[in-house]
Amino acid sequence: MTEFLRAYIACALWSSHDESTPEGGEPMDRNYDTEDLAPETLAQMRADCEAFLDDAKIVACVGGRVSGAGHDFWLTRNHHGAGFWDGDWPEPDSDYLDMQARKFPEVNLYVGDDGKIYC
């Protein structure tokens, strides 16, 4: 698993809730980790990360900040109010990364009846 994908998954679990209570439940990362992802969820996450990074300009913009980019890819594509555009990335890289991430549809995670995480 790449550093980018690990950061993407960590952010997904941190920013998603398990819906175990009417108020939304706990953040998934309190009770779940990568091993709890359904195989098809992990495959989709990997495919999305690879598709995002299949752009030489994105790879150049990211440089050595691979972990931060994985985190911000999840936040940006899901409209979490933070991401590539919030000041941590230099211009014009931030605009390009933001534009490319927003081409991906929003993803929501949920815990299935089998205790595995699906999207």
NORMO-V825394 format. One record per backbone hydrogen bond with DSSP energy under -1.0 kcal/mol. CO is the residue of the C=O (numbers start at 1). NH is the residue of the N-H. If there is no record, write none. Layout:
CO|NH + CO|NH
This chain:
2|6 + 3|7 + 4|8 + 5|9 + 6|10 + 7|11 + 8|12 + 9|13 + 10|14 + 11|15 + 13|29 + 16|28 + 21|24 + 24|19 + 26|18 + 27|30 + 28|31 + 28|32 + 33|36 + 34|37 + 36|117 + 38|42 + 39|43 + 40|44 + 41|45 + 42|46 + 43|47 + 44|48 + 45|49 + 46|50 + 47|51 + 48|52 + 49|53 + 53|55 + 55|59 + 56|60 + 57|61 + 58|62 + 59|63 + 62|65 + 65|69 + 66|70 + 67|71 + 68|72 + 69|73 + 70|74 + 71|75 + 72|76 + 73|77 + 74|78 + 75|80 + 76|79 + 83|86 + 90|94 + 92|96 + 93|97 + 94|98 + 95|99 + 96|100 + 97|101 + 98|102 + 100|103 + 101|104 + 110|118 + 112|115 + 116|112 + 117|38 + 118|110
